[in-house]
Amino acid sequence: MKTCSALLLFVLACIGCSSARTEHSAPTRAFSSLTAEDLDICEALFRHQFPPKVAGRDPRSTFFISLFGDDPSDEFLRRFSDYSVPVKKGSQFRQGPTFHFGISSMKVLSPDAAEAEGGYYRGPLAAALFRYYLKKENGIWICYRVEGLGVSRVRQPNHITSLDAGTALCFGVARGLHAVSGSPRDTLP
């Protein structure tokens, strides 16, 4: 359990550090500073991140979300009340049949374009970081492109390494090699 907690902290730190070292990233912002348009972008991105095949697979499944390292407001969480899996604040995350999704940085490029970095953590061999490209079509934000930035994996038995950069990602020996094909949903266990 101690190793899992340490890895979660490491993954979240890598998400934050990754956004600091790329030229595309915007500085981290406080949740309270987000505009209504920013929140619409974040909602669209989380809905894109949530894997649809999880619903119904395990009734204990829960999604936890964080925005720029902070918990979202209760009002923001209510946006997901229609989702088939409960969505809760990231600070309540506990490892199990759950996912912790996060957005670490976001930049609005124009009234109809944005990009963001974020990813998910499920366990030591199921954590990844992505860059997302979003556009507004007919008044609705959609994610149209995803770039893989890194994933947790095993290099030696029982030795978890840092996130490795690249768009061809793997989950270690047990999961085999999985290429990112436009969506983090394709790489989730």
Secondary structure, DSSP 8 states (H G I E B T S, - for coil): -HHHHHHHHHHHHHHHHHHHHSTT------GGG--HHHHHHHHHHHHHHS-GGGTTT-TT-EEEEEETTB---HHHHGGGTTSSS-EEEGGG--SSSEEEEEEEEEEEEETTEEEEEEEEEEETTEEEEEEEEEEEETTEEEEEEEEEEEE--EEETTEE---B-SSEEE--TTT-EEE--S-GGGT--
